[in-house]
Amino acid sequence: MSLAIDLLIATGLVVLAWQALVGGSLFRGIVMFIVFGLTMALAWARLGSPDLAMAEAAIGAGVTGALLMIAYWRLRALGANRPAPRSPLRARVALGVGLLSAVLVAMIGLAAVGAIGPGGEAGQALAEALPATGLGNPITGVLVIFRNLDTLLEVAVLLAAYVASRAVMGDDKAALPLPPAQDAPLVGALVAVLAPLAVLVAIYLLKAGSQLPGGAFQAGAVLAAGGVLLMLAGRLHPAPLCGVGLRIALVAGTVVFSGVGLIMLALGQPLLAIPGTWAVYLIETAMMISIGATLVLLFAGSAGLTGTPRR
Amino acid sequence: MNALEGLAALLLVAGSSFFLAGTVGLLRFPDALSRLHALTKADNVGLLLICSGLGVLAGSLQTAGMLLLVWLLAMLAATVSAHLIAGRALADDTPELPGEQDDTP
């Protein structure tokens, strides 16, 4: 029975990935990609990785889906209704890139099959070192303590992605679909329930992340989802200027993370040594705020946010 | 299989049949409003039956309570989005769901 479910998920993933690429229209492709992300989350859950399942559902399907949808909407608003130019050179390059990617994926897959399981050297070292950190979730331990340079760079990459998007995008394109009328029934109730709930769930995920599945990335994605909801409901609007608070929120993760690491270096510890569980919470909170703010601003396609619409 | 498991199986099968019927309706019905009509039954009743079945299986009040919250949240989101899509479909006066037309940018 469980094999049947696994086979169903695996087959579904391949079919959905194919459909996302070759589906008739761009809209269809985006929907297929979102469903692919949700199915992938199911697959991670079946593989016993609830952390990855949550991250995939929240970021892979949820926030990326919202970003793709708003990009699609802006493409249509720009009147880019012409078919993409199809040149034979492009097709050949695409074929080559596709084949190379397939070879890469196959090699990674083969390596994974031959790799040492979770009981191997790294897993054992982690299991031995984890109790001393006061954390119960090995994923958070790896992300914030043992391999934290990777995580710091991930946060920096997100910041760089936002700065790059600002560089290529003028404010005139920062349009959003018309929100439902302010007096539309039900929308206010939805916002009133879901916006505080998003904050609550994000803080819970952050706190639970030290012992249970969860953490800054999932929490940041939930915060961002709340922001996207406020924006689509017409409660939050793109603004041409980035306020001081928003600027601090954007860089908080990178600054706090690298700041703690540099202070420890100044105190004679190794670079990015984490002084204790309180520092883990501090870094994760700053990362959550940065991730949430960056994702909302990427969705808004603007420099800042405001509660009152721009005239 | 004891009586509780039997009840849970009954609820789960009933819930799945709602989802199946809702999906068939979503794919086969001609216009936005009747598709929504089919879809919301799956979202509301189908999910309630499945959550009830799982709650019976879980055998703990805490889990059952969390499943109830899941159902309430899903119903809130489904209700409002269905309402908005229906309003938009009426305003556009087009029987198609948005995004169905040829839209290669």
Chai-1 contact restraints between the chains, C-beta under 6 A:
chainA,res_idxA,chainB,res_idxB,connection_type,confidence,min_distance_angstrom,max_distance_angstrom,comment,restraint_id
A,S25,B,D103,contact,1.0,0.0,6.0,A-B,restraint_1
A,S25,B,T104,contact,1.0,0.0,6.0,A-B,restraint_2
A,F27,B,G99,contact,1.0,0.0,6.0,A-B,restraint_3
A,F27,B,D103,contact,1.0,0.0,6.0,A-B,restraint_4
A,L75,B,P105,contact,1.0,0.0,6.0,A-B,restraint_5
A,A80,B,P105,contact,1.0,0.0,6.0,A-B,restraint_6
A,P83,B,T104,contact,1.0,0.0,6.0,A-B,restraint_7
A,P180,B,L84,contact,1.0,0.0,6.0,A-B,restraint_8
A,L186,B,V80,contact,1.0,0.0,6.0,A-B,restraint_9
A,L186,B,H83,contact,1.0,0.0,6.0,A-B,restraint_10
A,L190,B,V80,contact,1.0,0.0,6.0,A-B,restraint_11
